[in-house]
Amino acid sequence: MFNKVLICGVGLIGGSFALALKKAGAARQIVGVGRSAASLARAQELGIIDAAATDIAAAMDGADLVLIAAPVAQTGAILRSLAPYLKPGVIVTDAGSTKGDVVAAARAELGDMINQFVPGHPIAGRESNGPDAAIDDLYVGKKVVLTALPENSAADVERVASAWLACGAVIHRLSAQEHDAVFASVSHLPHVLAYALVADIAAKPHAATLFQYAASGFRDFTRISGSSPEMWRDISLANRDALLQEVDAYLMQLTRMRQMLAESDGAALEDVYTTAQKARLDWMAAIEAAEKNRREPAREQGGD
């Protein structure tokens, strides 16, 4: 049980965290702060937060956990505002999709209090944003990656883990460098591709006709382009070096496939498609197996 949880940013990620903690009975009070008074008022109206605060000193008073759920470029400024009121024992964590830049910001702003910052990243989301998008089961069965720092105590890391476990999440652990390399490949690059495809089609003179005939394949491929442009701008720039490597590798693959098309090399194209199909089927099978293993202990526990 947390006494008071302060959430900086009460949109989809922060709002869903708040709703999940409330559903689990894991927090006595949840207070929100943010840039938009309208969003804070809406979050309070929806019951996501118990109170909205404009004064950081008052918001931090009595808090034992702080979640920063804002675009990663804002992390430094938020930590700077929190630092004067950060008492010993209070844990700060985040939900940023990049970790190297966040850790650097935390070291710059917190100094000797860096041990109180436990970086994290929930691997969950929706294509909608804001408090109205928040749901209490967003994190159920989803991964949360903690990239603990050498200065963190094991107890503080486990305390942050316990909050996410209360939300129904599955905890994973990576270093910040490992995290950024992995997610440049499987998260940040797909967003770049989805945004690029939709922007390309939207710029064509017959875009209306193209969108008229776009169906489920286009919808599924481009779903993530409905995500927050501000957030993904910040993520792309924050993880620029790793993302550039992935973009270059993808361009090489496209160049090879373009040559296959130009040469009408059906066998080579089919080989690429077959390799991709098998990899995706294996990936989906692994996900289904993990989900089955997660459900079975729950059923066994319920039957005791």
TORMARTI-236353 format. One record per residue (C-alpha): residue in three letters; x, y, z. Coordinates in Angstrom, 1 decimal, always signed. Example, Ala and Ser with C-alpha at 12.3 -4.5 7.8 and 13.67 -1.06 7.14 Angstrom:
TORMARTI-236353
[pt 'ALA', [+12.3, -4.5, +7.8]]
[pt 'SER', [+13.7, -1.1, +7.1]]
end
This chain:
TORMARTI-236353
[pt 'MET', [+0.0, +0.0, +0.0]]
[pt 'PHE', [+1.3, +3.4, -1.0]]
[pt 'ASN', [+0.3, +6.3, +1.1]]
[pt 'LYS', [+0.3, +9.0, -1.6]]
[pt 'VAL', [+1.2, +8.6, -5.3]]
[pt 'LEU', [+2.0, +11.7, -7.3]]
[pt 'ILE', [+1.6, +11.3, -11.1]]
[pt 'CYS', [+3.2, +13.9, -13.4]]
[pt 'GLY', [+1.2, +13.6, -16.5]]
[pt 'VAL', [-2.3, +12.1, -16.2]]
[pt 'GLY', [-2.9, +11.0, -19.8]]
[pt 'LEU', [-3.1, +7.5, -21.2]]
[pt 'ILE', [+0.0, +6.1, -19.4]]
[pt 'GLY', [-0.2, +8.0, -16.1]]
[pt 'GLY', [-3.9, +7.8, -16.0]]
[pt 'SER', [-4.0, +4.1, -16.6]]
[pt 'PHE', [-1.4, +3.6, -13.8]]
[pt 'ALA', [-3.6, +5.6, -11.4]]
[pt 'LEU', [-6.7, +3.6, -12.3]]
[pt 'ALA', [-4.9, +0.3, -12.0]]
[pt 'LEU', [-3.6, +1.2, -8.6]]
[pt 'LYS', [-7.0, +2.3, -7.5]]
[pt 'LYS', [-8.6, -0.9, -8.7]]
[pt 'ALA', [-5.9, -2.9, -6.8]]
[pt 'GLY', [-6.4, -0.9, -3.7]]
[pt 'ALA', [-2.7, -0.1, -3.7]]
[pt 'ALA', [-2.7, +3.6, -3.0]]
[pt 'ARG', [-4.6, +5.7, -0.4]]
[pt 'GLN', [-4.4, +8.9, -2.4]]
[pt 'ILE', [-3.4, +9.7, -6.0]]
[pt 'VAL', [-2.6, +13.3, -6.9]]
[pt 'GLY', [-1.9, +14.6, -10.4]]
[pt 'VAL', [+0.2, +17.4, -11.7]]
[pt 'GLY', [+0.7, +18.5, -15.3]]
[pt 'ARG', [+0.9, +21.3, -17.9]]
[pt 'SER', [-2.8, +21.3, -18.8]]
[pt 'ALA', [-5.3, +22.5, -16.2]]
[pt 'ALA', [-8.0, +21.1, -18.5]]
[pt 'SER', [-6.5, +17.6, -18.5]]
[pt 'LEU', [-6.1, +17.6, -14.7]]
[pt 'ALA', [-9.7, +18.7, -14.3]]
[pt 'ARG', [-10.8, +16.0, -16.7]]
[pt 'ALA', [-8.7, +13.3, -14.9]]
[pt 'GLN', [-10.3, +14.3, -11.6]]
[pt 'GLU', [-13.8, +14.3, -13.1]]
[pt 'LEU', [-13.2, +10.8, -14.4]]
[pt 'GLY', [-12.0, +9.6, -11.0]]
[pt 'ILE', [-8.5, +8.9, -12.2]]
[pt 'ILE', [-6.9, +11.2, -9.6]]
[pt 'ASP', [-8.2, +12.2, -6.2]]
[pt 'ALA', [-6.8, +15.7, -6.4]]
[pt 'ALA', [-5.1, +18.0, -8.9]]
[pt 'ALA', [-2.2, +20.1, -7.6]]
[pt 'THR', [-0.6, +23.2, -9.0]]
[pt 'ASP', [+1.9, +23.7, -6.1]]
[pt 'ILE', [+4.7, +21.1, -6.3]]
[pt 'ALA', [+5.7, +21.5, -2.6]]
[pt 'ALA', [+2.1, +20.6, -1.5]]
[pt 'ALA', [+1.9, +17.8, -4.1]]
[pt 'MET', [+5.1, +16.2, -2.8]]
[pt 'ASP', [+4.2, +16.5, +0.8]]
[pt 'GLY', [+3.5, +13.0, +2.1]]
[pt 'ALA', [+4.2, +11.3, -1.3]]
[pt 'ASP', [+6.1, +8.1, -1.2]]
[pt 'LEU', [+6.0, +7.3, -5.0]]
[pt 'VAL', [+6.2, +9.7, -7.9]]
[pt 'LEU', [+5.6, +8.6, -11.5]]
[pt 'ILE', [+6.8, +10.8, -14.4]]
[pt 'ALA', [+4.5, +9.9, -17.3]]
[pt 'ALA', [+5.3, +12.8, -19.7]]
[pt 'PRO', [+7.1, +13.1, -23.0]]
[pt 'VAL', [+10.8, +12.2, -22.4]]
[pt 'ALA', [+12.0, +15.6, -23.3]]
[pt 'GLN', [+10.2, +17.0, -20.3]]
[pt 'THR', [+11.9, +14.7, -17.8]]
[pt 'GLY', [+14.7, +17.0, -16.9]]
[pt 'ALA', [+12.4, +20.0, -16.2]]
[pt 'ILE', [+10.1, +17.8, -14.1]]
[pt 'LEU', [+12.9, +16.4, -12.0]]
[pt 'ARG', [+14.2, +19.9, -11.5]]
[pt 'SER', [+10.9, +21.0, -10.1]]
[pt 'LEU', [+10.7, +18.0, -7.9]]
[pt 'ALA', [+14.2, +18.0, -6.5]]
[pt 'PRO', [+13.9, +20.7, -3.8]]
[pt 'TYR', [+11.0, +18.8, -2.2]]
[pt 'LEU', [+12.4, +15.2, -2.6]]
[pt 'LYS', [+12.7, +13.8, +0.9]]
[pt 'PRO', [+14.7, +10.7, +1.8]]
[pt 'GLY', [+12.7, +7.5, +1.2]]
[pt 'VAL', [+10.6, +9.0, -1.6]]
[pt 'ILE', [+11.0, +7.0, -4.8]]
[pt 'VAL', [+10.7, +8.6, -8.3]]
[pt 'THR', [+10.2, +6.5, -11.4]]
[pt 'ASP', [+9.3, +7.1, -14.9]]
[pt 'ALA', [+7.5, +5.6, -17.9]]
[pt 'GLY', [+9.7, +6.9, -20.7]]
[pt 'SER', [+10.2, +4.9, -23.8]]
[pt 'THR', [+13.9, +5.8, -23.9]]
[pt 'LYS', [+16.3, +5.4, -21.0]]
[pt 'GLY', [+19.8, +6.7, -21.7]]
[pt 'ASP', [+18.6, +10.3, -22.0]]
[pt 'VAL', [+16.3, +10.0, -19.0]]
[pt 'VAL', [+19.1, +8.6, -16.8]]
[pt 'ALA', [+21.4, +11.4, -17.9]]
[pt 'ALA', [+18.7, +14.0, -17.1]]
[pt 'ALA', [+18.1, +12.4, -13.7]]
[pt 'ARG', [+21.9, +12.5, -12.8]]
[pt 'ALA', [+22.0, +16.1, -13.9]]
[pt 'GLU', [+19.0, +17.2, -11.9]]
[pt 'LEU', [+19.1, +15.0, -8.8]]
[pt 'GLY', [+22.8, +14.8, -8.1]]
[pt 'ASP', [+23.3, +12.9, -4.8]]
[pt 'MET', [+19.7, +11.9, -4.8]]
[pt 'ILE', [+20.0, +9.8, -7.9]]
[pt 'ASN', [+19.6, +6.7, -5.8]]
[pt 'GLN', [+16.0, +7.6, -5.4]]
[pt 'PHE', [+15.3, +7.5, -9.1]]
[pt 'VAL', [+14.4, +4.0, -10.5]]
[pt 'PRO', [+14.0, +4.2, -14.3]]
[pt 'GLY', [+11.2, +2.2, -15.9]]
[pt 'HIS', [+9.2, +1.7, -19.1]]
[pt 'PRO', [+5.8, +0.0, -19.4]]
[pt 'ILE', [+5.4, -1.7, -22.8]]
[pt 'ALA', [+1.8, -0.9, -23.3]]
[pt 'GLY', [-0.2, +1.8, -25.1]]
[pt 'ARG', [-3.2, +2.7, -27.3]]
[pt 'GLU', [-3.6, +4.9, -30.3]]
[pt 'SER', [-5.6, +7.4, -28.3]]
[pt 'ASN', [-4.2, +9.9, -25.8]]
[pt 'GLY', [-5.3, +12.0, -22.8]]
[pt 'PRO', [-7.2, +11.2, -19.7]]
[pt 'ASP', [-10.2, +9.8, -21.6]]
[pt 'ALA', [-8.0, +7.1, -23.1]]
[pt 'ALA', [-6.9, +5.8, -19.7]]
[pt 'ILE', [-8.2, +2.3, -18.7]]
[pt 'ASP', [-7.6, +0.3, -15.6]]
[pt 'ASP', [-6.4, -2.9, -17.3]]
[pt 'LEU', [-3.9, -1.4, -19.8]]
[pt 'TYR', [-0.9, -3.1, -18.1]]
[pt 'VAL', [-2.5, -6.5, -17.4]]
[pt 'GLY', [-0.1, -9.1, -18.7]]
[pt 'LYS', [+2.1, -6.4, -20.3]]
[pt 'LYS', [+5.9, -6.1, -19.8]]
[pt 'VAL', [+7.4, -3.4, -17.7]]
[pt 'VAL', [+11.1, -3.0, -18.1]]
[pt 'LEU', [+13.1, -1.6, -15.1]]
[pt 'THR', [+16.5, -0.3, -15.9]]
[pt 'ALA', [+17.8, +0.0, -12.3]]
[pt 'LEU', [+20.9, +2.1, -11.6]]
[pt 'PRO', [+23.9, +1.0, -9.6]]
[pt 'GLU', [+22.9, +3.5, -6.9]]
[pt 'ASN', [+19.4, +2.1, -6.4]]
[pt 'SER', [+18.8, +0.0, -3.4]]
[pt 'ALA', [+17.2, -3.4, -4.0]]
[pt 'ALA', [+14.3, -2.4, -1.7]]
[pt 'ASP', [+13.5, +0.7, -3.8]]
[pt 'VAL', [+13.6, -1.3, -7.1]]
[pt 'GLU', [+11.3, -3.9, -5.6]]
[pt 'ARG', [+9.0, -1.2, -4.3]]
[pt 'VAL', [+8.6, +0.2, -7.9]]
[pt 'ALA', [+8.2, -3.4, -9.2]]
[pt 'SER', [+5.4, -3.9, -6.6]]
[pt 'ALA', [+3.5, -0.9, -8.0]]
[pt 'TRP', [+3.6, -2.3, -11.5]]
[pt 'LEU', [+2.8, -5.8, -10.3]]
[pt 'ALA', [-0.3, -4.4, -8.6]]
[pt 'CYS', [-1.3, -3.1, -12.1]]
[pt 'GLY', [-1.0, -6.7, -13.4]]
[pt 'ALA', [+2.3, -6.2, -15.3]]
[pt 'VAL', [+5.1, -8.6, -15.8]]
[pt 'ILE', [+8.5, -7.2, -14.7]]
[pt 'HIS', [+11.6, -7.4, -16.9]]
[pt 'ARG', [+15.1, -6.0, -16.2]]
[pt 'LEU', [+17.6, -4.5, -18.7]]
[pt 'SER', [+20.4, -2.0, -18.6]]
[pt 'ALA', [+19.5, +1.4, -20.0]]
[pt 'GLN', [+21.8, +0.8, -23.0]]
[pt 'GLU', [+20.3, -2.6, -23.7]]
[pt 'HIS', [+16.8, -1.2, -23.4]]
[pt 'ASP', [+17.5, +1.6, -26.0]]
[pt 'ALA', [+19.1, -0.7, -28.5]]
[pt 'VAL', [+16.2, -3.2, -28.3]]
[pt 'PHE', [+13.4, -0.7, -28.5]]
[pt 'ALA', [+15.0, +1.2, -31.4]]
[pt 'SER', [+14.5, -2.0, -33.3]]
[pt 'VAL', [+11.1, -3.3, -32.2]]
[pt 'SER', [+9.2, -0.1, -31.2]]
[pt 'HIS', [+10.8, +3.1, -32.4]]
[pt 'LEU', [+11.5, +2.0, -36.0]]
[pt 'PRO', [+7.9, +0.6, -36.5]]
[pt 'HIS', [+6.5, +4.0, -35.4]]
[pt 'VAL', [+8.8, +5.8, -37.8]]
[pt 'LEU', [+7.6, +3.5, -40.6]]
[pt 'ALA', [+3.9, +3.9, -39.8]]
[pt 'TYR', [+4.1, +7.7, -39.6]]
[pt 'ALA', [+6.2, +7.8, -42.8]]
[pt 'LEU', [+3.7, +5.7, -44.8]]
[pt 'VAL', [+0.6, +7.6, -43.7]]
[pt 'ALA', [+2.3, +11.0, -44.3]]
[pt 'ASP', [+3.4, +9.8, -47.7]]
[pt 'ILE', [-0.1, +8.8, -48.7]]
[pt 'ALA', [-1.7, +11.9, -47.2]]
[pt 'ALA', [+0.6, +14.1, -49.3]]
[pt 'LYS', [-0.5, +12.4, -52.6]]
[pt 'PRO', [-3.0, +14.4, -54.8]]
[pt 'HIS', [-5.4, +11.4, -54.8]]
[pt 'ALA', [-5.1, +10.7, -51.0]]
[pt 'ALA', [-8.8, +10.7, -50.5]]
[pt 'THR', [-9.2, +7.9, -53.0]]
[pt 'LEU', [-6.4, +5.9, -51.4]]
[pt 'PHE', [-7.8, +6.2, -47.9]]
[pt 'GLN', [-11.2, +5.3, -49.2]]
[pt 'TYR', [-10.0, +1.9, -50.3]]
[pt 'ALA', [-7.5, +1.3, -47.5]]
[pt 'ALA', [-8.7, -1.8, -45.5]]
[pt 'SER', [-7.7, -3.9, -42.5]]
[pt 'GLY', [-4.1, -4.5, -43.6]]
[pt 'PHE', [-3.4, -0.8, -43.9]]
[pt 'ARG', [-5.3, -0.1, -40.6]]
[pt 'ASP', [-3.3, -2.7, -38.7]]
[pt 'PHE', [+0.1, -1.6, -40.1]]
[pt 'THR', [-0.6, +2.1, -39.4]]
[pt 'ARG', [-2.5, +1.9, -36.1]]
[pt 'ILE', [+0.5, +3.3, -34.1]]
[pt 'SER', [+0.6, +6.4, -36.3]]
[pt 'GLY', [-2.4, +7.6, -34.3]]
[pt 'SER', [-0.1, +8.0, -31.2]]
[pt 'SER', [+1.0, +11.3, -29.8]]
[pt 'PRO', [+3.2, +13.1, -32.3]]
[pt 'GLU', [+4.9, +15.1, -29.5]]
[pt 'MET', [+5.8, +12.0, -27.6]]
[pt 'TRP', [+7.2, +10.2, -30.6]]
[pt 'ARG', [+9.1, +13.2, -31.7]]
[pt 'ASP', [+10.9, +13.2, -28.4]]
[pt 'ILE', [+11.5, +9.5, -28.4]]
[pt 'SER', [+12.9, +9.6, -31.9]]
[pt 'LEU', [+15.4, +12.3, -31.1]]
[pt 'ALA', [+16.2, +10.9, -27.6]]
[pt 'ASN', [+17.2, +7.5, -29.1]]
[pt 'ARG', [+18.5, +9.0, -32.4]]
[pt 'ASP', [+21.8, +7.1, -32.6]]
[pt 'ALA', [+20.3, +3.6, -32.2]]
[pt 'LEU', [+17.3, +4.6, -34.3]]
[pt 'LEU', [+19.5, +5.8, -37.2]]
[pt 'GLN', [+21.2, +2.4, -37.2]]
[pt 'GLU', [+17.9, +0.6, -37.5]]
[pt 'VAL', [+16.6, +3.0, -40.2]]
[pt 'ASP', [+19.8, +2.4, -42.2]]
[pt 'ALA', [+19.5, -1.4, -41.8]]
[pt 'TYR', [+15.9, -1.2, -43.0]]
[pt 'LEU', [+16.8, +0.9, -46.0]]
[pt 'MET', [+19.3, -1.7, -47.0]]
[pt 'GLN', [+16.6, -4.4, -46.8]]
[pt 'LEU', [+14.2, -2.3, -48.9]]
[pt 'THR', [+17.0, -1.7, -51.4]]
[pt 'ARG', [+17.5, -5.4, -51.7]]
[pt 'MET', [+13.8, -6.0, -52.1]]
[pt 'ARG', [+13.5, -3.3, -54.7]]
[pt 'GLN', [+16.2, -5.0, -56.7]]
[pt 'MET', [+14.2, -8.3, -56.5]]
[pt 'LEU', [+11.1, -6.5, -57.8]]
[pt 'ALA', [+13.0, -4.8, -60.6]]
[pt 'GLU', [+14.5, -8.1, -61.7]]
[pt 'SER', [+11.1, -10.0, -61.2]]
[pt 'ASP', [+13.0, -12.3, -58.9]]
[pt 'GLY', [+10.0, -14.1, -57.4]]
[pt 'ALA', [+12.0, -16.8, -55.7]]
[pt 'ALA', [+14.0, -14.3, -53.7]]
[pt 'LEU', [+10.9, -12.3, -52.7]]
[pt 'GLU', [+9.2, -15.5, -51.6]]
[pt 'ASP', [+12.2, -16.4, -49.5]]
[pt 'VAL', [+12.1, -13.1, -47.7]]
[pt 'TYR', [+8.3, -13.4, -47.2]]
[pt 'THR', [+8.7, -17.0, -45.9]]
[pt 'THR', [+11.4, -16.1, -43.5]]
[pt 'ALA', [+9.3, -13.2, -42.1]]
[pt 'GLN', [+6.2, -15.3, -41.9]]
[pt 'LYS', [+8.0, -18.0, -39.9]]
[pt 'ALA', [+9.6, -15.5, -37.6]]
[pt 'ARG', [+6.3, -13.9, -36.8]]
[pt 'LEU', [+4.5, -17.2, -36.3]]
[pt 'ASP', [+7.2, -18.3, -33.9]]
[pt 'TRP', [+7.0, -15.0, -32.1]]
[pt 'MET', [+3.2, -15.3, -31.7]]
[pt 'ALA', [+3.5, -18.9, -30.5]]
[pt 'ALA', [+5.9, -17.8, -27.8]]
[pt 'ILE', [+3.6, -15.0, -26.7]]
[pt 'GLU', [+0.6, -17.4, -26.6]]
[pt 'ALA', [+2.7, -19.9, -24.6]]
[pt 'ALA', [+3.8, -17.2, -22.1]]
[pt 'GLU', [+0.2, -16.1, -21.7]]
[pt 'LYS', [-0.9, -19.7, -21.1]]
[pt 'ASN', [+1.8, -20.2, -18.5]]
[pt 'ARG', [+0.7, -16.9, -16.8]]
[pt 'ARG', [-3.0, -17.9, -16.6]]
[pt 'GLU', [-2.4, -21.5, -15.4]]
[pt 'PRO', [-0.8, -20.5, -12.0]]
[pt 'ALA', [-3.6, -18.0, -11.5]]
[pt 'ARG', [-6.2, -20.8, -12.0]]
[pt 'GLU', [-4.3, -23.1, -9.7]]
[pt 'GLN', [-4.1, -20.4, -7.0]]
[pt 'GLY', [-7.8, -19.7, -7.4]]
[pt 'GLY', [-8.6, -23.4, -6.9]]
[pt 'ASP', [-6.7, -23.8, -3.6]]
end
